[in-house]
Each structure stands twice: as structure tokens, then as C-alpha cells.
Amino acid sequence: MKKESMLFSPIKIRTLILANRITMTPLYLGYANKDGTVSELILKHYRKMAQSGASLIVVENAAIHESGLGSPFTLRVDNDSYIAGLSKLAETIHNEGTLAFLQINHAGRYAFTPHRLAPSPIKIGDIIPKEMTLQEIRETINAFADAARRVKESGFDGVELHGGTGYLLSQFVSPRINKRNDIYGGSMENRFRFPIETIKAVQNKVGTDYPVGYRFLADELLPQAFHIDEAEILAKEIEKLNIAYLSVMVGTHESLHIPPYVEMEKNECYMAEYAFRIKRAVSKTPIITAGRIQTPEGAESILREGRADLIGLARILFADPLWPKKAQGLIKEPIVLCNPICSHCLKSTMKGTLPYCTQWPKEERDSILTYKRN
Ligand SMILES: Cc1cc2nc3c(=O)[nH]c(=O)nc-3n(C[C@H](O)[C@H](O)[C@H](O)COP(=O)(O)O)c2cc1C
């Protein structure tokens, strides 16, 4: 790739200068310890990701409350006792000259507990989640703010709120999931209230100078759900809050397995058109797009065509942690592609086993297979 490429041009996000347009979007792997603390494996993994040449690593989702854990091996940020481990993680990424954000999340009706909280008691599998009271909503907003404060105290350069994949923030905006009759349900304004209040509470807690990004669900890809036309309006509302970026994605845990999504997901740059819709809806907020961006040429054309400002790599970077250096021509070897019909990493995390990439050399796969979890 030529030196004057957009992919390798810097960009300013709030107070931060990103050396290039390549970011890692969050990729939950279940590499944390069972108690949600930072493990040796997670440090090793993020060191490798930080050495990749990407300018920003957004670390996978960390739970803001015990009731919002997505799995038993999710990172936790719901107590000050987690700050020491998270500081080590931020430092590990910084030591490679790379910026680090941590994503914070409440899984809501997708949480790893039979006592799930949600905007409304809409059945998920065999479980009927509990409709959140107004007090529980207030407590959850405060828990997001406290978690963001811990992210800042841990030394991360910014915090990302997980408004994607159908987790709690996006459950509130969904007319399919949110059937409330109070100020948090019904009209679009009411459904948007929970994420908007959460962003404001987080910003109040960490200060307006501290970058707060948002993982943004552009479409649930399900019938009678949250779609791109409403997402464009939400994006405009979030932009008014001076968010650091919107990291656009589509689909939830319920759409992930349906055939049209499975087919779409195999295509290179499959989420870029949604990112473009959101980019056109906002005026100044930087947009990240991810979704099987396998080739530097694909990434470059997204930037040149103005469909997004930043490229997000998740499985792609996991498959080939040298992707950015190879794209820049610093390493003269072919990029190892993520196999579109594999999904081993996703299936493995769903099953609760430790994932590796099937494209890795045998000794690297073996190092994961022989790793003893704490
Ligand atoms: C195993 C797995 C775990 C993921 N974990 C997260 C997560 O914690 N937070 C998040 O916002 N997105 C998560 N994602 C979505 C990715 O950030 C990304 O949007 C998606 O995988 C498409 O990009 P890719 O084709 O480069 O993987 C995850 C995806 C996979 C496959």
C-alpha cells in the first residue's frame, strides 16, 4: 500500500491523535479469569493485538454490574478491586505505543444468569427476564458511570459504551424488546432516553474532556425491530452529546444465526453500507466500520468513498495480527484471511471453550488448547 494512503493517515479524535485509521473493534474471547479479572492469557493476547500496528485497541466488553455479565469469563469493571488488573492491561497496550479504550456493557436479557433484567419481560429461550423498575434503571445508569470512572482510573485513553449486539442499551431502543408504558418506552424519544441518560451520566462522571465512544446498533435485522431509519435519528441525538465516535454494527444475538445474516456476514465489508447511512446522518462524529474487512484495498476504498472514517478489525486481526504491518508493506508476506465459513472463534466463545483461530500455526493453537483457566 502506498505511503499516501488514507488508511495510514492520522486522525484526531477529541484530544487523541490516532496514527492511522486501523482500530481493533471489541472481540470477546473468554480469555479473562473466571472471577472477571485480567488473566495472563488476556495480557498476552492484547500485547499481540497492540503490536499489530493498529492505532487503537478497543478491549472487549467488561461488565458494569454482576447482573449484566455476558458469560462467566467476561471481564468485570463493577468494583474498584478490578482497577489494578485493568491498569496492567491498559499499560500492556500502551507499552506497544498503542491507544487503548475499554468497552463497558450490561448484557440485560442476554445476561449469564437466570435472574435477568430487561426493559420488558420478553421471553428469551426459556427465561422471562424481569422488567426493570425505575430505581433499577437509575442504579444501572449510575453503574455505567461508576464503571467508566474505573476505566479512566485504570489509565485507558477512553471508554466505549456497548450499544450494540442487542445488549441492554440497545434493548431499550428496540420496539421489539421494549414494551414499556412509562417514560422509557413507547415513543422513539422515550426508547432513546436510557442510552442518552447513560451517556450523559458517564460524561458527567469522567469529565467532558475524556473520550466516550459508542458501539452503535444500526439495525437489529429482525422483523418489527429497531431499523436503520430510527438509527439515523438516534445517531443525530447522540451526536449532540459530543461523543468521540460511533462504531457502527448490525445484528443481535437473535439475528446472528438466521440465514440472511449468515449469508451477508460472509461478504467483505458487509456492514460498511450501514456505517455510510449513519455517517450521512451525522455531521462531524467519526464513524468506525467493521465487518469482514479482509483486504487493505477494501479498507482504503471505504475511507476514500467517505463511507467511514476508521476501519474496525476484530476476527480479521485475530486471524492475522500482522494485518496492519502487511497492509503498510512493512512485512512482505501475504495477509492470512479469516475463513468466512469457519466461525470457530464465535462458536467456541458461545460454548464457553477457549477460542483460537483455525488459521493459526499448530503451536499457537496448541498453546490455547493447553492453557489452564483460573
Ligand atoms: C467472538 C466474537 C466476539 C465479539 N465480541 C464483541 C464485544 O465484546 N463487543 C462488541 O461490540 N462487539 C463484539 N464482536 C463484534 C466485532 O467487534 C465485529 O463487529 C464483528 O466481528 C465484525 O468484524 P470482523 O469481521 O472483523 O470480525 C464480537 C464478534 C465475535 C465474532
The ligand as a Gaussian input file, in Angstrom:
#p B3LYP/6-31G(d) Opt

LIG

0 1
 C      -16.310000     -13.980000      19.012000
 C      -16.778000     -12.559000      18.856000
 C      -16.825000     -11.739000      19.973000
 C      -17.232000     -10.388000      19.851000
 N      -17.245000      -9.591000      20.973000
 C      -17.672000      -8.304000      20.868000
 C      -17.704000      -7.454000      22.016000
 O      -17.308000      -7.810000      23.134000
 N      -18.180000      -6.188000      21.841000
 C      -18.598000      -5.723000      20.618000
 O      -19.002000      -4.553000      20.498000
 N      -18.532000      -6.498000      19.509000
 C      -18.082000      -7.766000      19.604000
 N      -17.994000      -8.537000      18.475000
 C      -18.260000      -7.937000      17.137000
 C      -16.955000      -7.445000      16.477000
 O      -16.440000      -6.301000      17.133000
 C      -17.132000      -7.074000      14.998000
 O      -18.070000      -6.041000      14.873000
 C      -17.585000      -8.236000      14.109000
 O      -16.965000      -9.443000      14.469000
 C      -17.301000      -7.935000      12.638000
 O      -15.939000      -7.630000      12.413000
 P      -14.875000      -8.771000      11.889000
 O      -15.468000      -9.349000      10.632000
 O      -13.581000      -8.049000      11.700000
 O      -14.820000      -9.795000      12.975000
 C      -17.599000      -9.878000      18.579000
 C      -17.552000     -10.734000      17.459000
 C      -17.144000     -12.041000      17.584000
 C      -17.080000     -12.906000      16.348000

